[in-house]
Amino acid sequence: MQRFFDFDSGLAEACAAEFLTSDAGRAALPMGTTRPANFLRLDGASASDRCVLRMDLGEGGDFVVKLNRMPREAGSTATEYRALRQAARRFDLQPDLGVVEALYLSRDETFMVSRFHKAHTLWERMHHDAPLAELFQHAGRWLSVLHSHGPAEEGQFWPKWIFDRLEQLHARGPQARPARYRPMIRTLRQQVDGLRGRVFPRPFCHGDFHPRNLLIDGDRMLGLDMADAGQKLAVYDIVDFLKSDYRFDASAEEIDAGGVRRHLRAALLQGYGQPVDDALVTFLLRAHMLIRWLEIDKARFADLPFQQNKYRQLEERLDLAFAFT
């Protein structure tokens, strides 16, 4: 969604002025600019002091300003800026992989400036008959590079948060009937017995790795939006990417025990090229899709056709996934 006027123009202009007078701004625009910045809002948030803007400063000067005047905390603009800079070094030797270039972090750490790329996201390419297996394999390579650098760490898998969330949604009253989803929760509890407390790789992760956060810019695949990056179990990045598949039509024969198309899962993992526990991936795919399904309550289902379609897509995939048990 794009909101053309729903932002504080004075605040945006102040961000542009600070950037242009910084060393990073002078390096990005060595000839300067002869006209005021033109702004276009790129995100769909309602607040004016937390937004993403395209900032056009004339020839050669097309940038993104991510503004967040909230207190400094995990997920802040400063966190994302530093994560992008850290990730960029990991892709130095990969000509077809990278991240968007983070150019400037403001003095008070409330906004950052990066390069704007006029490119499609992988999500958009998925909707236009692109070679999906090739794209998923390419995305797997991107993720492998990100995960492979730095000291190896490990962490234990604890699923308590998943079952706590499912019980919260049950208490709130979802659109789905208990007779439909309670057996799925029981199956998950049985399945997790062999996974609880096990040790898995815990590298530097993207934290919100899905097809909308990868750009296809010519022959390059570029990552963006790393506000949630950090040391986490690697499997969460893998599952975040795969679970987007439920939004697409597929035949029952294509779907695996995780509720996603098996050839796309295989392509992503082939590109990733590192050992991955299939049982853990399957468990987390089922759990995440079940959570998303139960998050649709009766009011949202009744009022929003989009939620009705999402409900039916998730229901179909969950039925196919749990039929394997």
HELIX and SHEET records of a PDB file:
HELIX    1   1 SER A    9  LEU A   20  1                                  12    
HELIX    2   2 ASP A   23  ALA A   28  1                                   6    
HELIX    3   3 THR A   77  ARG A   90  1                                  14    
HELIX    4   4 LEU A  122  MET A  126  1                                   5    
HELIX    5   5 LEU A  132  SER A  148  1                                  17    
HELIX    6   6 LYS A  160  ARG A  172  1                                  13    
HELIX    7   7 PRO A  178  GLN A  191  1                                  14    
HELIX    8   8 VAL A  192  GLY A  194  5                                   3    
HELIX    9   9 PRO A  211  ASN A  213  5                                   3    
HELIX   10  10 ALA A  234  LEU A  242  1                                   9    
HELIX   11  11 LYS A  243  ARG A  247  5                                   5    
HELIX   12  12 ALA A  252  GLU A  254  5                                   3    
HELIX   13  13 ARG A  262  TYR A  272  1                                  11    
HELIX   14  14 ASP A  278  LEU A  294  1                                  17    
HELIX   15  15 LYS A  298  ASP A  303  1                                   6    
HELIX   16  16 PRO A  305  PHE A  322  1                                  18    
SHEET    1   A 5 ASN A  38  ARG A  41  0                                        
SHEET    2   A 5 ARG A  50  ASP A  56 -1                                        
SHEET    3   A 5 ASP A  62  ASN A  68 -1                                        
SHEET    4   A 5 PHE A 111  ARG A 115 -1                                        
SHEET    5   A 5 ALA A 102  LEU A 105 -1                                        
SHEET    1   B 4 LEU A  97  VAL A  99  0                                        
SHEET    2   B 4 ARG A 220  GLY A 223  1                                        
SHEET    3   B 4 LEU A 214  ASP A 217 -1                                        
SHEET    4   B 4 HIS A 120  THR A 121 -1                                        
SHEET    1   C 2 GLU A 154  GLN A 156  0                                        
SHEET    2   C 2 VAL A 199  PRO A 201 -1                                        
SHEET    1   D 2 PHE A 204  CYS A 205  0                                        
SHEET    2   D 2 GLY A 230  GLN A 231 -1                                        
END                                                                             
